[in-house]
Amino acid sequence: MTTSADMLAGVPIFSTLGDRERSVLAERIDQASFTAGTTLFKVGEPGDSLYVVCSGEVEVFFKNDTGERIVLETARAGDFFGEISLLDGGPRTASAVATHDVTALVVDRGDLEALITQTPTAAMQLLAASGRRLRESAKLLRNTASRNVNEEVEDKRTKVMKIADWISDFSGSLEFLFIHLGIFFVWIILNVGPLTATRVGGFDPFPFGLLTMVVSLEAIILSVFVLLSQNRQVARERVRNDIEYNVNLKTELEVAHLHEKVDELHAQLLARMTSIEKGFGEKSAR
């Protein structure tokens, strides 16, 4: 189904066209609708058109060698995507899926040529969008090889986890030990000897049953907080192991890629040497 000139007027890339030019282009460009969850295209598929989003939202992404989903762009109203395959005629370099119901304009190569002919500034907009996406891709790829384990775990802590970490850290410090030694010393002094007859003493006579109960309760509560902190440490180690696995896998892939290059260079070198030997053999035969 063809689109209307009024719809083109609301899209930035077509906004500089005149009314007549916009009407002529509207007769060429098709309009398509996609429901949320629909895949517009996948990596490796042939691409012969770009999409201009009129309404809705489309996520452009790809998966790296470790299966991690990397989002390149979230296209919204006025944005366009899929221009790389349209420009070079190659397969799609990413996948696109509608995250909300989408209405989009489908621009093929003939439509694009007509648009650039009528509005040369549209070519600059295409280049700017491609450059922006390449910058974003480069930034994402720089961060895929390694991640900070502390950032991965720390940012997801709840208040209870933060309290548990603080209590666990404090209970293992010298300050905690000295404070308890001081409390125990004062407690025992007040409940033995002549101080038991004073107003502040004698509240927990030997064998200090109340002190024993307080220390037991404290040990139970502290053990719970320590276990919570240890569980979070286990989660951190799991993230660290995942990151190390990804790094090792990327390293193996790079080494395998280097092996392929070396084998290819070796084959080329052998072919070149064979050619040279044949040349010398022909000369010596003459």
C-alpha positions in Angstrom: 0.0 0.0 0.0 1.3 3.4 -0.9 1.8 6.2 1.6 0.5 9.7 1.7 2.4 13.0 1.2 1.2 14.2 4.7 2.9 11.3 6.3 6.1 12.0 4.5 6.0 15.6 5.7 6.2 14.4 9.3 9.4 12.4 8.7 12.6 14.5 9.1 14.4 13.0 6.1 11.5 14.0 3.8 10.6 17.3 5.4 12.8 19.4 3.1 11.0 18.3 0.0 8.4 20.5 -1.7 4.8 19.6 -1.8 4.9 18.5 -5.4 8.1 16.5 -4.9 6.7 14.9 -1.8 3.5 13.9 -3.6 5.5 12.3 -6.5 7.7 10.4 -4.0 4.6 9.3 -2.0 3.3 7.5 -5.0 6.5 5.4 -5.1 7.1 4.6 -1.4 5.2 1.8 0.2 3.9 1.8 3.8 4.0 -1.3 6.0 2.7 -2.2 9.5 4.2 -4.7 11.9 2.9 -5.9 15.3 5.1 -6.0 18.4 7.4 -9.0 18.3 7.6 -9.2 14.5 11.0 -9.6 13.0 11.5 -7.3 10.1 14.7 -8.9 8.9 17.6 -11.1 10.2 21.4 -11.0 9.9 22.6 -12.4 6.6 19.3 -11.9 4.7 19.4 -10.0 1.4 18.6 -6.4 1.9 17.0 -4.3 -0.8 15.2 -1.6 1.2 15.5 0.7 4.2 12.8 1.4 6.7 11.7 4.8 8.0 9.8 4.6 11.3 6.6 6.7 11.3 5.3 5.3 14.6 6.3 2.6 17.1 9.7 1.3 18.0 12.2 -1.1 16.4 15.3 -2.6 18.0 18.3 -3.2 15.8 20.7 -5.8 17.2 23.1 -8.6 16.5 24.6 -11.5 18.5 28.3 -11.8 18.9 30.3 -15.1 18.9 29.5 -15.8 22.5 25.8 -15.4 21.9 25.5 -12.1 23.7 22.8 -9.8 22.3 24.1 -6.4 21.5 21.6 -3.6 20.7 22.9 -1.2 18.1 20.0 1.2 18.1 16.4 1.6 19.1 14.7 3.3 16.2 11.7 5.5 16.9 9.5 7.9 14.9 11.6 9.7 12.3 14.5 7.3 12.5 15.5 4.9 9.7 17.6 1.7 9.5 18.6 -0.9 7.0 20.4 1.6 4.8 23.8 -0.3 4.7 22.4 -3.3 2.7 20.5 -1.0 0.5 23.6 1.1 -0.3 26.1 -1.7 -0.9 23.7 -4.5 -2.0 25.1 -6.9 0.6 23.3 -9.0 3.2 21.9 -7.5 6.4 24.5 -6.8 9.0 22.0 -6.8 11.9 18.5 -8.0 12.9 15.5 -5.8 13.5 12.5 -6.6 15.6 9.5 -4.5 16.4 9.3 -3.9 20.2 6.0 -2.0 19.8 3.4 -1.9 17.0 5.2 -0.2 14.1 4.1 1.8 11.0 7.1 2.3 8.6 7.9 3.5 5.1 9.7 1.0 2.9 12.2 2.7 0.6 13.9 0.7 -2.1 16.9 1.7 -4.3 14.8 3.4 -6.9 13.0 5.4 -4.2 16.3 6.4 -2.6 17.8 7.5 -6.0 14.7 9.7 -6.6 15.0 11.1 -3.0 18.7 12.0 -3.3 18.1 13.5 -6.8 15.4 15.7 -5.5 17.0 16.5 -2.1 20.8 16.1 -2.0 20.8 16.8 1.8 19.1 13.5 2.3 22.4 11.8 1.4 24.1 13.6 4.2 21.4 12.5 6.6 22.0 8.9 5.5 25.8 9.3 6.0 25.2 10.9 9.4 22.9 8.1 10.5 25.4 5.4 9.3 28.3 7.2 11.1 26.3 7.5 14.3 25.5 3.7 14.2 29.2 2.9 13.4 30.3 5.0 16.4 27.8 3.2 18.6 28.9 -0.2 17.3 32.5 0.6 17.9 31.8 1.7 21.5 29.8 -1.5 22.2 32.4 -3.7 20.7 35.1 -2.1 22.8 33.1 -3.1 25.9 32.2 -6.6 25.0 35.5 -8.3 25.7 35.7 -7.5 29.4 33.5 -6.2 32.1 34.1 -4.9 35.6 32.9 -7.6 38.0 32.4 -5.1 40.8 30.2 -2.9 38.6 28.2 -5.9 37.5 27.3 -6.9 41.1 27.5 -3.6 43.1 24.9 -1.8 41.0 22.3 -4.5 41.6 22.6 -4.6 45.4 19.5 -4.1 47.5 19.4 -2.2 50.8 19.5 -5.5 52.7 22.5 -6.6 50.7 24.3 -3.3 51.4 23.5 -3.6 55.2 24.7 -7.2 55.2 27.9 -6.3 53.5 28.6 -3.5 56.0 27.8 -5.7 59.0 29.9 -8.5 57.6 32.9 -6.2 56.9 32.6 -4.5 60.3 32.3 -7.8 62.2 35.6 -8.9 60.8 37.5 -5.7 61.8 39.7 -5.0 64.7 37.3 -2.2 65.8 34.6 -4.8 66.3 36.9 -7.0 68.4 38.1 -4.1 70.6 34.6 -2.9 71.2 33.4 -6.3 72.3 36.5 -6.8 74.5 35.7 -3.5 76.2 32.0 -4.4 76.7 32.8 -7.9 78.1 35.4 -6.4 80.5 33.0 -3.8 81.9 30.1 -6.4 82.1 32.2 -8.9 84.0 33.7 -6.3 86.4 30.3 -5.0 87.3 29.0 -8.5 88.1 31.9 -9.8 90.2 33.6 -8.6 93.4 32.5 -5.5 95.4 30.8 -3.8 92.4 28.0 -6.3 92.6 26.6 -4.5 95.6 26.3 -1.1 93.7 23.2 0.1 91.9 24.8 -0.5 88.5 26.3 -3.9 89.3 25.1 -7.4 90.1 22.5 -7.6 87.3 24.1 -10.7 85.8 26.0 -12.7 88.4 28.4 -15.6 87.6 28.2 -17.6 85.4 26.8 -14.7 83.4 23.7 -16.3 81.9 22.4 -13.0 80.4 25.8 -12.3 78.8 25.8 -15.8 77.3 22.3 -15.3 75.9 23.2 -11.9 74.4 26.4 -13.3 72.8 24.5 -16.3 71.4 21.9 -14.1 69.8 24.5 -11.8 68.4 26.3 -14.8 66.9 23.1 -16.0 65.2 22.3 -12.6 63.8 25.8 -12.0 62.6 26.0 -15.5 61.0 22.9 -14.7 58.9 24.4 -11.4 57.6 27.7 -13.1 56.9 25.9 -15.8 54.9 24.0 -13.2 52.9 27.3 -11.5 52.1 28.9 -14.8 51.2 26.0 -15.6 48.8 26.6 -12.3 47.1 30.3 -13.1 46.9 29.3 -16.4 45.2 27.2 -14.4 42.7 30.2 -12.1 42.1 32.4 -15.1 41.5 29.9 -16.6 39.0 29.9 -13.3 37.1 33.7 -13.3 37.1 33.8 -16.9 35.8 31.4 -16.0 33.0 33.6 -13.0 32.1 36.7 -15.1 32.1 35.0 -17.7 30.0 33.9 -15.1 27.4 37.4 -13.6 27.3 39.0 -17.1 26.9 36.5 -17.9 24.1 37.2 -14.6 22.3 40.9 -15.3 22.7 40.5 -18.8 21.2 38.5 -17.4 18.3 41.2 -14.8 17.6 43.9 -17.4 17.7 41.9 -19.6 15.3 41.5 -16.6 13.1 45.2 -15.9 13.2 45.9 -19.5 12.3 43.6 -19.2 9.3 45.5 -16.1 8.2 48.9 -17.8 8.7 47.7 -20.9 6.7 46.4 -18.7 3.9 49.7 -16.7 3.8 51.6 -20.0 3.9 49.6 -21.4 1.0 50.1 -18.1 -1.0 53.9 -18.3 -0.3 54.1 -21.9 -1.4 52.2 -21.1 -4.6 54.5 -18.1 -5.2 57.6 -20.3 -4.6 56.2 -23.0 -6.9 55.7 -20.4 -9.6 59.2 -19.0 -9.2 60.7 -22.5 -9.4 58.8 -23.2 -12.6 60.1 -20.0 -14.0 63.7 -20.9 -13.2 63.1 -24.4 -14.6 61.9 -23.0 -17.9 64.9 -20.6 -18.1 67.4 -23.4 -17.4 65.7 -25.7 -19.9 66.3 -23.0 -22.6 
